[in-house]
Amino acid sequence: MLLSLTIQNYALIDQLHMKPSKGLSMITGETGAGKSIMLGAAGLLLGNRADTKVLLYEDKKCIIEGVFNIGEYGLKDFFEQEELDFEENCIVRREISPSGKSRSFINDTPVLLEKLRFLGGKLMDVHSQHDTLQLGDGAYQLRLIDAYAQTGTELKSYQKAFKAFRKDQSAFQELQKKASELQKEADFNQFQLEELSALTLQKGEQPDLESKQEVLENAEEIKLKINEMLHLFNDEQVGILQGMEQVQNGMGTLERLAHKFSELKERFQSLLIELKDLEATLGDEEAEVEVDFEKLDEIRDRLSKIYQLQKKHGVDSLDELVDLEKELAEKVFQAQNLDETLSEADANLQKSLLTLKEAGKALSKKRAAVFPSFQKEMEKLLSELGMENAKLKVDLTSIDPSSHGLDQIEILFSANKGTALQPLKKVASGGEFSRLLFAIKYLMADKMALPTLIFDEIDSGISGEVALQMVRMMKKISEQHQVICITHLPQVAGQGDLHYFVYKDNSSKKTISKIKELNEEERILELAKMIGGASPSNSALESAKELLKR
């Protein structure tokens, strides 16, 4: 519900502020006074395009601000998704700077125009004789039928099934794509896997192989050098160990002569033990080193193959080759088991498709069941609005599953006897179409949450009982929804809960449009002028009073 609308520096409007009734508000005024300008300003809150031509004063920015109560519109998810502060009283603002830059705000947070357009469409619905695009849209017509048929439960079940179907469909298609790629690579992957598997690679073996290769390549020289060192350790005349034993005896003598040499003796004893251990270790190493040209060739051959595979696959280590082998084994396994995996995925898809179709049929059945009553009610309403020969039919065509069901809806319409029914988007008469759209909104008013409805002179071209019937219907709509009506008919204007008058003020250098809320006395005078002209007669004044009493 629109709580207030403020317009600054827009077209002929310098400063305008209005607080419409929560029920039915009427707006009247002389031609060119600015009623359509107000709609243009409100359209900016719906995300319409704007430029600097709308500025009354070119050096000041234009500000359009609407405060809406949005507590019953179910918009919390939108606010959370867009990371906006949610308040039941929501402030929507549009600013156009003198440079032409346009900015949009929701609760003082800057937003993209498309976000403002989405929210604005939920908050206001401007209905005019030229408003044909929305009703001609098949998706909009389908939403109308769903609202009329109260298909909420069935639609929710269907959309749950549709979501599951699309998930299974996506999984199956992805698997098909993967299967196609695996099939193309299957033989090559198998060859690469066999090439790697033939080596029975083990993580960590490459450094060990390279170390063994190094020893075997230098085995003769290593044995020679070790034996030379062992000779130096054990030679009877100049052997290190023999000399060390002599030093050991000397250390024993020193200890006996003076206790202070005990520490030196212990240090020497540790050194002697270490040397003997080193000599023993050298002996063991010499025994292990063997000159084995056959084994060396085997290691060289294995390392050569490892190096070739590393270069071929663009890796730096044997461990990466082992990981690649596992990856190839998994791909080969998947390729060998594709039929079974695809068959299982296809079974899941067919099962979810069956569930989807069952939910879709239930939804379609409930929709189709209301076609006769929808057509009958619409034709009755159109007759009351002066279109006695109007005919309406709802066509349903089955389509592939979509997010909204298995149906495509097309509403066909004929305003005159003998005229063939045709799709709404081809209906030519603005007045007839306007009344049709009005009848639909009237029918939907007690079945769905409607935004603030703004009717822009939809009573043009009608009068008498038809106009009274239209305003009675507006009153009925306004019991549950906020309605603002711009009208030129006194019998319509007299039925509003509030009456706003738009007029021109020529007292300054520029003509300015202003608006004022009329009290009862002012309303009587305005209605009388609408009936009898600028200087209304007593009878016109009495007629105006009678209209207000109704």
C-alpha positions in Angstrom: 0.0 0.0 0.0 1.3 3.5 -0.9 1.5 5.5 2.3 2.8 8.7 0.7 4.2 10.0 -2.6 6.6 13.0 -2.8 7.6 14.6 -6.1 10.2 17.4 -6.4 11.3 19.3 -9.5 9.6 17.1 -12.0 8.1 18.6 -15.2 5.5 21.2 -14.0 5.8 20.0 -10.4 8.0 22.0 -8.0 6.9 20.3 -4.7 4.0 17.8 -4.4 3.1 15.6 -1.5 0.1 13.3 -1.1 -1.1 10.6 1.3 -3.7 8.5 -0.5 -6.5 6.6 1.3 -5.9 2.9 2.0 -9.1 2.4 0.1 -10.2 4.5 -2.9 -8.7 7.9 -3.7 -9.9 10.0 -6.6 -7.8 12.5 -8.5 -9.4 15.2 -10.8 -8.3 18.4 -12.4 -8.5 20.4 -15.6 -6.9 19.1 -18.7 -3.1 19.7 -18.7 -3.0 20.5 -15.0 -0.6 17.7 -14.3 -2.5 14.5 -13.7 -0.6 12.5 -16.3 2.6 14.2 -15.0 2.0 12.6 -11.6 1.8 9.2 -13.3 5.0 9.9 -15.2 6.7 10.6 -11.9 5.2 7.5 -10.3 6.5 5.5 -13.3 10.1 6.4 -12.3 9.5 4.4 -9.1 8.6 1.5 -11.4 12.0 1.7 -13.1 11.0 3.7 -16.2 13.7 5.6 -18.1 14.3 9.2 -17.3 16.4 12.1 -18.6 17.1 15.7 -17.7 14.1 16.9 -19.8 11.9 16.1 -16.8 13.6 18.7 -14.6 11.5 21.8 -13.9 14.6 23.7 -12.7 17.7 22.5 -14.7 20.1 23.3 -11.9 18.3 21.2 -9.3 17.9 17.4 -9.1 14.6 15.7 -9.3 13.5 13.4 -6.4 10.6 11.0 -6.5 9.9 9.2 -3.2 7.3 6.7 -2.3 6.7 5.1 1.1 5.0 1.8 0.9 3.7 -0.7 3.5 5.0 -4.0 2.2 4.2 -6.3 5.1 1.8 -8.5 3.2 3.7 -8.8 -0.1 6.0 -11.7 0.8 9.2 -9.8 -0.2 11.5 -10.8 2.6 13.4 -13.2 0.4 14.0 -10.5 -2.2 15.4 -8.2 0.5 17.6 -10.9 1.9 18.9 -11.9 -1.5 19.7 -8.3 -2.4 21.2 -7.7 1.1 18.7 -4.9 1.8 17.3 -3.8 5.1 13.7 -5.1 5.4 11.2 -2.7 7.0 7.4 -3.0 6.7 7.4 0.7 5.7 9.7 0.7 2.7 11.1 3.9 1.2 11.7 3.7 -2.6 13.4 6.7 -4.1 14.6 7.8 -7.5 16.9 10.8 -8.2 17.8 12.5 -11.5 20.7 14.9 -11.3 21.1 18.0 -13.6 23.9 16.0 -15.4 21.3 13.4 -16.3 22.6 10.7 -14.0 19.8 8.6 -12.4 20.1 6.8 -9.1 17.8 4.4 -7.4 17.4 3.7 -3.7 15.5 1.1 -1.6 15.5 2.1 2.1 18.4 4.5 1.4 20.6 1.7 -0.1 21.6 2.3 -3.8 20.3 -0.4 -6.1 20.4 -1.1 -9.8 17.5 0.0 -11.9 16.4 -3.6 -12.7 16.1 -4.2 -8.9 13.9 -1.1 -8.5 11.9 -2.2 -11.6 11.3 -5.6 -10.0 10.2 -4.2 -6.6 8.2 -1.4 -8.2 6.2 -3.9 -10.2 5.2 -5.6 -7.0 4.1 -2.3 -5.4 2.2 -0.4 -8.1 0.1 -1.3 -11.1 -0.6 1.6 -13.4 -3.7 0.8 -15.5 -4.4 2.9 -18.6 -6.1 2.5 -21.9 -2.8 1.8 -23.5 -1.7 -0.8 -21.0 -1.9 -3.8 -23.4 1.5 -5.4 -23.1 1.1 -7.2 -19.8 -2.3 -8.8 -20.4 -1.1 -10.0 -23.8 1.7 -11.9 -22.3 1.1 -15.7 -22.0 2.9 -16.0 -18.6 0.7 -13.2 -17.1 -2.4 -15.0 -18.4 -1.2 -18.2 -16.9 -0.7 -16.5 -13.5 -4.3 -15.1 -13.8 -5.7 -18.6 -14.3 -3.6 -20.0 -11.4 -4.9 -17.2 -9.1 -8.5 -17.8 -10.2 -8.2 -21.6 -9.8 -6.3 -21.3 -6.5 -3.6 -23.8 -7.7 -1.1 -22.8 -5.1 -0.8 -26.3 -3.6 -0.6 -28.1 -7.0 1.8 -25.5 -8.4 4.1 -25.9 -5.4 4.1 -29.7 -5.8 4.7 -29.4 -9.5 7.6 -27.0 -9.0 9.2 -29.3 -6.4 8.9 -32.1 -8.9 10.3 -29.9 -11.7 13.3 -28.9 -9.6 14.0 -32.6 -8.9 13.6 -33.4 -12.6 15.9 -30.7 -13.7 18.5 -31.9 -11.2 18.3 -35.5 -12.5 18.2 -34.2 -16.1 21.3 -32.1 -15.5 23.1 -35.0 -13.9 22.2 -37.3 -16.8 23.3 -34.8 -19.5 26.6 -34.1 -17.6 27.2 -37.9 -17.4 26.4 -38.2 -21.2 28.9 -35.5 -21.9 31.5 -37.0 -19.6 30.8 -40.5 -21.2 31.4 -39.1 -24.7 34.7 -37.6 -23.6 35.7 -40.8 -21.9 34.8 -42.8 -24.9 37.0 -40.7 -27.1 39.9 -41.0 -24.6 39.3 -44.6 -23.6 41.9 -46.3 -25.8 44.5 -43.7 -25.2 43.9 -43.7 -21.4 44.2 -47.5 -21.5 47.5 -47.4 -23.3 48.9 -44.8 -20.9 47.7 -46.8 -17.9 49.3 -50.0 -19.2 52.6 -48.1 -19.9 52.7 -46.8 -16.3 51.4 -50.0 -14.7 54.1 -52.1 -16.4 56.7 -50.4 -14.3 54.8 -51.1 -11.0 56.0 -47.8 -9.7 56.3 -47.2 -5.9 56.3 -43.8 -4.3 59.8 -42.9 -3.0 61.7 -45.4 -5.0 63.4 -43.0 -7.4 65.9 -41.5 -4.9 66.8 -45.0 -3.8 67.4 -46.2 -7.4 69.5 -43.1 -8.2 71.6 -43.8 -5.1 72.1 -47.4 -6.0 73.0 -46.4 -9.6 75.6 -44.0 -8.2 77.3 -46.7 -6.1 77.3 -49.4 -8.8 78.7 -47.0 -11.4 81.7 -46.3 -9.0 81.9 -49.7 -7.3 85.5 -50.6 -8.2 86.9 -47.2 -7.2 84.8 -47.2 -3.9 86.1 -50.7 -2.9 89.7 -49.5 -3.7 89.4 -46.4 -1.6 87.8 -48.2 1.3 90.6 -50.9 1.3 93.2 -48.2 1.2 91.7 -46.6 4.3 91.3 -49.9 6.1 95.0 -50.6 5.4 95.9 -47.2 7.0 93.8 -48.3 10.0 95.4 -51.7 10.4 98.9 -51.6 9.0 101.3 -53.3 11.5 103.9 -50.6 11.2 102.0 -47.4 10.5 98.4 -48.4 11.2 96.3 -45.8 12.9 94.8 -48.2 15.4 98.3 -49.5 16.4 99.4 -46.0 17.0 96.3 -45.2 18.9 97.0 -48.2 21.2 100.4 -46.8 22.0 98.8 -43.5 22.8 96.3 -45.4 25.0 99.1 -46.9 27.0 100.7 -43.5 27.4 97.4 -42.1 28.7 97.2 -44.9 31.3 100.7 -44.0 32.5 99.8 -40.3 32.8 96.7 -41.2 34.8 98.8 -43.2 37.3 101.3 -40.4 37.6 98.6 -37.7 38.1 94.9 -38.0 38.5 94.3 -34.8 36.6 94.9 -36.7 33.3 91.9 -39.0 34.0 89.6 -36.7 32.0 92.1 -36.7 29.0 92.2 -40.5 29.1 88.4 -40.7 29.0 88.2 -38.3 26.1 90.8 -40.4 24.2 89.0 -43.6 25.1 85.8 -42.2 23.4 87.8 -41.2 20.4 89.3 -44.6 20.1 85.9 -46.3 20.3 84.6 -44.1 17.6 87.6 -44.8 15.3 87.1 -48.6 15.8 83.4 -48.3 15.0 84.3 -46.2 11.9 86.8 -48.9 10.8 84.2 -51.6 11.3 81.6 -49.7 9.3 84.0 -49.1 6.4 84.6 -52.8 6.4 80.9 -53.5 6.2 80.4 -51.0 3.4 83.3 -52.6 1.5 81.7 -56.0 1.8 78.3 -54.7 0.6 79.7 -52.9 -2.5 79.7 -55.3 -5.4 80.7 -54.8 -9.0 77.5 -56.0 -10.8 77.2 -54.7 -14.3 74.0 -56.6 -15.0 72.3 -55.1 -12.0 73.6 -51.6 -13.0 72.1 -52.0 -16.4 68.7 -53.0 -14.9 68.7 -49.8 -12.7 69.8 -47.6 -15.6 67.1 -49.1 -17.8 64.4 -48.6 -15.1 65.5 -45.0 -14.4 65.6 -44.2 -18.1 62.0 -45.4 -18.5 61.0 -43.3 -15.4 62.7 -40.2 -16.8 61.0 -40.7 -20.2 57.5 -41.0 -18.6 58.2 -37.9 -16.5 59.1 -35.9 -19.6 56.1 -37.4 -21.6 53.6 -36.4 -18.9 55.2 -33.1 -17.9 55.8 -34.0 -14.3 58.9 -33.6 -12.1 58.8 -36.7 -9.8 57.9 -40.4 -9.7 55.3 -39.6 -7.0 53.4 -37.5 -9.6 53.5 -40.5 -12.0 52.0 -42.7 -9.4 49.2 -40.2 -8.8 48.6 -40.0 -12.6 48.4 -43.8 -12.8 45.6 -43.7 -10.2 43.8 -41.0 -12.1 44.0 -42.9 -15.3 42.9 -46.1 -13.6 39.8 -44.3 -12.4 39.0 -43.0 -15.9 39.5 -46.4 -17.4 37.2 -47.9 -14.7 34.5 -45.3 -15.4 34.8 -45.9 -19.2 34.4 -49.7 -18.6 31.3 -49.1 -16.4 29.6 -46.3 -18.5 26.7 -48.4 -19.6 25.7 -49.3 -16.1 26.2 -45.8 -14.7 24.3 -44.2 -17.6 21.5 -46.7 -17.3 21.1 -45.9 -13.6 21.1 -42.1 -14.2 18.5 -42.6 -17.0 16.3 -44.6 -14.7 16.4 -41.8 -12.1 15.6 -39.3 -14.8 12.6 -41.3 -16.1 11.3 -41.8 -12.6 11.5 -38.0 -11.9 9.9 -37.3 -15.3 7.0 -39.6 -14.4 6.5 -37.8 -11.1 6.7 -34.5 -12.9 4.1 -35.4 -15.4 1.7 -36.7 -12.8 2.1 -33.4 -10.9 1.7 -31.5 -14.1 -1.5 -33.4 -15.1 -3.0 -32.6 -11.6 -2.1 -28.9 -12.1 -3.5 -28.8 -15.7 -6.7 -30.5 -14.6 -7.3 -27.9 -11.9 -6.6 -25.1 -14.4 -8.9 -26.5 -17.1 -11.7 -27.1 -14.6 -12.1 -23.3 -14.0 -12.1 -22.3 -17.7 -15.9 -22.3 -18.0 -16.6 -20.4 -14.8 -13.8 -17.9 -15.6 -15.2 -17.3 -19.1 -18.8 -17.0 -17.7 -17.8 -14.5 -15.0 -15.7 -12.5 -17.3 -18.5 -12.2 -19.9 -20.9 -11.2 -17.2 -18.6 -8.5 -15.9 -17.9 -7.2 -19.4 -21.7 -7.0 -20.1 -22.1 -4.9 -16.9 -19.4 -2.6 -18.3 -21.3 -2.0 -21.5 -19.9 -4.8 -23.6 -23.0 -7.0 -23.9 -21.7 -9.0 -26.9 -18.2 -9.6 -25.6 -17.0 -13.2 -25.7 -14.0 -14.8 -24.1 -12.4 -18.2 -24.3 -9.3 -19.8 -22.7 -7.3 -22.1 -24.9 -4.8 -24.5 -23.4 -2.0 -26.1 -25.3 0.2 -28.9 -23.9 3.9 -28.0 -24.0 7.2 -29.6 -22.8 7.7 -29.3 -19.0 8.5 -25.7 -17.9 8.9 -24.2 -14.5 5.1 -23.3 -14.6 3.7 -26.6 -15.8 2.8 -28.5 -18.9 0.4 -25.8 -20.3 0.5 -22.7 -22.4 -2.5 -20.4 -21.9 -4.0 -18.2 -24.6 -7.0 -16.0 -23.7 -9.0 -15.2 -26.8 -11.4 -12.2 -26.9 -14.1 -10.7 -29.1 -15.8 -7.4 -28.2 -18.5 -7.5 -30.8 -21.1 -9.9 -32.2 -19.9 -11.6 -35.3 -16.3 -10.8 -34.7 -13.9 -13.8 -34.5 -12.2 -14.5 -31.2 -8.5 -13.5 -31.3 -5.5 -13.4 -28.9 -5.5 -10.5 -26.5 -2.3 -9.1 -27.9 -4.1 -8.5 -31.2 -7.0 -6.6 -29.7 -7.1 -3.1 -31.2 -9.6 -1.0 -29.2 -7.9 0.7 -26.3 -11.2 1.4 -24.5 -12.5 -2.2 -24.9 -9.2 -3.6 -23.8 -9.1 -1.3 -20.8 -12.4 -2.5 -19.6 -11.4 -6.1 -20.1 -8.2 -5.5 -18.1 -10.3 -3.8 -15.4 -12.7 -6.7 -15.3 -9.8 -9.1 -14.8 -8.3 -7.1 -12.0 -11.8 -6.9 -10.4 -12.1 -10.7 -10.6 -8.6 -11.3 -9.2 -9.0 -8.8 -6.3 -10.3 -11.3 -3.8 -8.0 -14.1 -5.0 -4.5 -12.6 -5.0 -2.5 -9.8 -3.4 -2.5 -7.0 -5.8 -0.2 -3.9 -5.7 -1.6 -0.4 -5.4 -3.9 -0.1 -8.5 -3.7 3.2 -10.3 -6.5 3.7 -12.9 -5.7 6.4 -15.4 -9.0 7.7 -17.0 -10.1 4.2 -17.9 -13.7 5.6 -17.8 -13.0 7.6 -21.0 -15.6 7.0 -23.6 -18.2 5.6 -21.1 -20.9 7.3 -19.1 -24.2 6.7 -17.3 -24.9 3.3 -15.8 -21.6 1.8 -17.1 -19.6 4.4 -15.3 -21.5 3.9 -12.1 -21.0 0.1 -12.4 -17.3 0.6 -12.9 -16.9 2.8 -9.8 -19.0 0.3 -7.8 -16.5 -2.3 -8.8 -13.6 0.0 -7.9 -15.2 0.4 -4.4 -15.4 -3.4 -4.1 -11.8 -3.8 -5.1 -10.8 -1.1 -2.6 -12.2 -3.1 0.3 -9.1 -5.3 0.0 -6.7 -3.3 -2.1 -5.6 0.3 -2.4 -7.0 2.0 -5.5 -6.1 5.4 -7.0 -8.3 6.6 -9.8 -7.7 9.6 -12.2 -11.1 10.5 -13.6 -13.0 13.1 -15.5 -16.5 11.8 -14.6 -18.2 13.4 -11.5 -20.2 10.2 -10.8 -16.9 8.3 -10.5 -15.1 11.0 -8.6 -17.9 11.3 -6.0 -17.3 7.7 -4.8 -13.8 8.1 -3.5 -12.8 8.0 0.2 -10.4 10.9 -0.6 -10.5 13.4 -3.4 -7.4 15.1 -4.7 -7.5 18.1 -7.0 -4.7 18.9 -9.4 -4.4 22.5 -10.7 -2.1 25.0 -12.3 -0.6 27.9 -10.3 0.5 30.8 -12.5 1.4 33.2 -9.7 5.2 32.9 -10.3 7.4 33.1 -13.4 6.8 29.5 -14.2 3.5 27.6 -14.3 3.5 25.1 -11.5 1.3 22.1 -11.0 -0.1 21.6 -7.5 -2.3 19.2 -5.7 -4.6 19.5 -2.7 -6.8 17.2 -0.7 -10.4 18.5 -0.9 -12.6 18.8 2.2 -16.3 18.0 1.8 -17.3 21.5 0.8 -14.5 21.8 -1.7 -15.5 18.3 -3.1 -19.1 19.5 -3.7 -17.9 22.5 -5.6 -15.4 20.5 -7.7 -18.0 17.9 -8.6 -20.5 20.6 -9.4 -17.9 22.2 -11.8 -17.4 18.8 -13.4 -21.2 18.6 -13.9 -22.0 22.2 -14.9 -18.8 24.0 -15.8 -16.8 26.7 -14.1 -19.8 28.5 -12.7 -22.1 25.7 -11.5 -25.8 26.2 -11.1 -27.7 25.4 -8.0 -29.0 22.2 -9.6 -25.4 21.2 -10.3 -24.5 21.8 -6.7 -27.4 19.7 -5.6 -26.4 16.9 -8.0 -22.9 17.1 -6.5 -24.3 16.7 -3.0 -26.3 13.7 -4.2 -23.3 12.1 -5.7 -21.4 12.3 -2.4 -24.4 10.9 -0.5 -24.2 7.8 -2.7 
